[in-house]
Amino acid sequence: MHVGLTDEEESLRRRAEELSRNMIAPRAAEVDRSEAYPWNNVHDLTEAGFMGMTVSKQYGGQGRSFLDAVLVVEEMAKSCTVTARIVVEANMGAISAIMAYGSEEQKKLAAGLVLAGDKPAICITEPDAGSDALALKTRADRRGNGYVLNGGKHWITGAGVSRLHLIFARVFDETGQDLGVGGFIALRDEDEGLKMVHREPTMGLRGIPEGELAFEDLVLPADRLVMPPGGLAKGFTALINAYNSQRVGAGTVAMGVAAGALDHAIAWVREREQFGRPIGEFQGIQWMLADMQTQLSASRLMLHAAARSNGPDGSPFPDPMLAAQAKIHASEAAIRIVNDALQMYGARGYSRNLPLERMARDVRMFTIGGGTAQVLRTLVASRMLGWKLPQTRDGYLSKAGQGRD
Ligand SMILES: Cc1cc2nc3c(=O)[nH]c(=O)nc-3n(C[C@H](O)[C@H](O)[C@H](O)COP(=O)(O)OP(=O)(O)OC[C@H]3O[C@@H](n4cnc5c(N)ncnc54)[C@H](O)[C@@H]3O)c2cc1C
């Protein structure tokens, strides 16, 4: 059940539901089996106006809200986790950071790509900089009219398929002075020196590559540096706050997978008979169903509240604490819900002929990517206590979206 949607939001949700059921669901098993990026789904999403729907009308989008995007993401996730993640990244995260803080040229470039079907890649994580994102070593050295980037990233979603990249690097001026961390726009197939060197063999989410990128003298014009208000000193905080939208998106993917698994479970327990009656008549099953639904509803309410919120200091992105709480709850509840749905299918749930095992593999990711459940708890607690985060460089837990004073 969706609470408090306007007629327009409900009509958008239904349109997404229809596309998901009729076009996306029939292809989901093959996306997983082939591990191939679902370009046909991207085509359908583009036709439906779901790629770049949060881009403002001025740049060719529809100027839709994060809540609108969340409604579409949930419907896609019921059928295909990979497709739902594409919708997240085409409307939240890197694209929303560029649309909020980019120059005119940067906004036009990014909007054009995403509206044509590109899923941007956000490039933060490095081998030695995971939760502690500010430990990143990728550097951007100023040379004449541009920057030269060297370093690398790993676990980049869409590596090798995305054209638009937002790369976080430590910026140095001509004299070698460290100016702080900035985000650079780079384009695959256009900017030499941006290379994919490895694809990770993942447990789930197999239709979207998770890759390692190397930057070897990647030369970018100076106007590819996205410069939020406050310049580089404060800029990283603003840019990384965009991650709170992606975090709400990731939580919604998990919640949508759980909703899809629950739909399967409800149909199955009505139909499957043991001891002369449908298994849905047993109280043991009914109580499981009720708990699953309750957790799902709580996740949805928290995610919608986070999507509707704004962060402190006029940030156009969701409030970091609401986003963190929603992602913690939704991702952990989703793992339990999918697991319980699989359990209700008995042996059949363990078969690759049914989607439950795929959903169980896919959903496991969401307590890890986009800020782990532990790190997000640290963010929530630190906000509750009014403390700066103690255990990271500079007292700053960057991926958690906490700002440095
Ligand atoms: C499928 C997938 C897609 C991803 N896509 C992207 C992407 O597109 N772009 C990108 O930049 N990154 C991406 N990531 C990387 C992701 O953001 C990181 O994996 C995540 O931030 C955690 O970093 P890490 O894996 O290095 O784990 P680590 O930081 O090494 O953490 C290891 C463990 O220690 C715990 N831990 C760490 N610090 C603390 C602390 N202070 N308190 C308590 N516990 C702590 C963690 O919770 C975790 O359990 C992706 C990851 C996955 C799995």
Ligand as a Chemical Component Dictionary entry (heavy atoms), coordinates in Angstrom:
data_LIG
# 
_chem_comp.id                   LIG 
_chem_comp.type                 NON-POLYMER 
_chem_comp.pdbx_formal_charge   0 
_chem_comp.three_letter_code    LIG 
# 
loop_
_chem_comp_atom.comp_id 
_chem_comp_atom.atom_id 
_chem_comp_atom.alt_atom_id 
_chem_comp_atom.type_symbol 
_chem_comp_atom.charge 
_chem_comp_atom.model_Cartn_x 
_chem_comp_atom.model_Cartn_y 
_chem_comp_atom.model_Cartn_z 
_chem_comp_atom.pdbx_ordinal 
LIG C1  C1  C 0 27.655 -3.988 -5.984 1  
LIG C2  C2  C 0 28.424 -2.787 -5.520 2  
LIG C3  C3  C 0 28.373 -1.618 -6.270 3  
LIG C4  C4  C 0 29.133 -0.501 -5.909 4  
LIG N1  N1  N 0 29.113 0.608  -6.712 5  
LIG C5  C5  C 0 29.915 1.647  -6.430 6  
LIG C6  C6  C 0 30.008 2.762  -7.322 7  
LIG O1  O1  O 0 29.318 2.806  -8.356 8  
LIG N2  N2  N 0 30.855 3.765  -7.019 9  
LIG C7  C7  C 0 31.632 3.751  -5.905 10 
LIG O2  O2  O 0 32.366 4.704  -5.698 11 
LIG N3  N3  N 0 31.592 2.699  -5.033 12 
LIG C8  C8  C 0 30.756 1.648  -5.279 13 
LIG N4  N4  N 0 30.701 0.565  -4.428 14 
LIG C9  C9  C 0 31.597 0.532  -3.284 15 
LIG C10 C10 C 0 30.873 0.726  -1.964 16 
LIG O3  O3  O 0 30.436 2.041  -1.818 17 
LIG C11 C11 C 0 31.857 0.287  -0.870 18 
LIG O4  O4  O 0 31.944 -1.110 -0.974 19 
LIG C12 C12 C 0 31.403 0.675  0.524  20 
LIG O5  O5  O 0 31.472 2.059  0.692  21 
LIG C13 C13 C 0 32.270 -0.011 1.591  22 
LIG O6  O6  O 0 33.621 0.100  1.312  23 
LIG P1  P1  P 0 34.528 -1.230 1.311  24 
LIG O7  O7  O 0 33.888 -2.254 0.450  25 
LIG O8  O8  O 0 35.921 -0.837 0.995  26 
LIG O9  O9  O 0 34.458 -1.781 2.794  27 
LIG P2  P2  P 0 35.317 -1.267 4.050  28 
LIG O10 O10 O 0 35.191 0.194  4.212  29 
LIG O11 O11 O 0 36.692 -1.847 3.975  30 
LIG O12 O12 O 0 34.534 -1.956 5.232  31 
LIG C14 C14 C 0 34.714 -3.338 5.565  32 
LIG C15 C15 C 0 33.825 -3.626 6.773  33 
LIG O13 O13 O 0 34.223 -2.783 7.883  34 
LIG C16 C16 C 0 33.098 -2.033 8.337  35 
LIG N5  N5  N 0 33.550 -0.685 8.728  36 
LIG C17 C17 C 0 34.349 0.177  8.040  37 
LIG N6  N6  N 0 34.487 1.324  8.702  38 
LIG C18 C18 C 0 33.750 1.217  9.829  39 
LIG C19 C19 C 0 33.463 2.081  10.926 40 
LIG N7  N7  N 0 33.964 3.336  10.989 41 
LIG N8  N8  N 0 32.656 1.613  11.928 42 
LIG C20 C20 C 0 32.141 0.357  11.868 43 
LIG N9  N9  N 0 32.371 -0.512 10.854 44 
LIG C21 C21 C 0 33.150 -0.072 9.844  45 
LIG C22 C22 C 0 32.153 -1.965 7.139  46 
LIG O14 O14 O 0 30.815 -1.754 7.560  47 
LIG C23 C23 C 0 32.357 -3.331 6.510  48 
LIG O15 O15 O 0 31.548 -4.280 7.148  49 
LIG C24 C24 C 0 29.936 -0.551 -4.733 50 
LIG C25 C25 C 0 29.936 -1.706 -3.967 51 
LIG C26 C26 C 0 29.195 -2.812 -4.333 52 
LIG C27 C27 C 0 29.241 -4.051 -3.484 53 
# 
loop_
_chem_comp_bond.comp_id 
_chem_comp_bond.atom_id_1 
_chem_comp_bond.atom_id_2 
_chem_comp_bond.value_order 
_chem_comp_bond.pdbx_ordinal 
LIG C1  C2  SING 1  
LIG C2  C3  SING 2  
LIG C2  C26 DOUB 3  
LIG C3  C4  DOUB 4  
LIG C4  N1  SING 5  
LIG C4  C24 SING 6  
LIG N1  C5  DOUB 7  
LIG C5  C6  SING 8  
LIG C5  C8  SING 9  
LIG C6  O1  DOUB 10 
LIG C6  N2  SING 11 
LIG N2  C7  SING 12 
LIG C7  O2  DOUB 13 
LIG C7  N3  SING 14 
LIG N3  C8  DOUB 15 
LIG C8  N4  SING 16 
LIG N4  C9  SING 17 
LIG N4  C24 SING 18 
LIG C9  C10 SING 19 
LIG C10 O3  SING 20 
LIG C10 C11 SING 21 
LIG C11 O4  SING 22 
LIG C11 C12 SING 23 
LIG C12 O5  SING 24 
LIG C12 C13 SING 25 
LIG C13 O6  SING 26 
LIG O6  P1  SING 27 
LIG P1  O7  DOUB 28 
LIG P1  O8  SING 29 
LIG P1  O9  SING 30 
LIG O9  P2  SING 31 
LIG P2  O10 DOUB 32 
LIG P2  O11 SING 33 
LIG P2  O12 SING 34 
LIG O12 C14 SING 35 
LIG C14 C15 SING 36 
LIG C15 O13 SING 37 
LIG C15 C23 SING 38 
LIG O13 C16 SING 39 
LIG C16 N5  SING 40 
LIG C16 C22 SING 41 
LIG N5  C17 SING 42 
LIG N5  C21 SING 43 
LIG C17 N6  DOUB 44 
LIG N6  C18 SING 45 
LIG C18 C19 SING 46 
LIG C18 C21 DOUB 47 
LIG C19 N7  SING 48 
LIG C19 N8  DOUB 49 
LIG N8  C20 SING 50 
LIG C20 N9  DOUB 51 
LIG N9  C21 SING 52 
LIG C22 O14 SING 53 
LIG C22 C23 SING 54 
LIG C23 O15 SING 55 
LIG C24 C25 DOUB 56 
LIG C25 C26 SING 57 
LIG C26 C27 SING 58 
# 
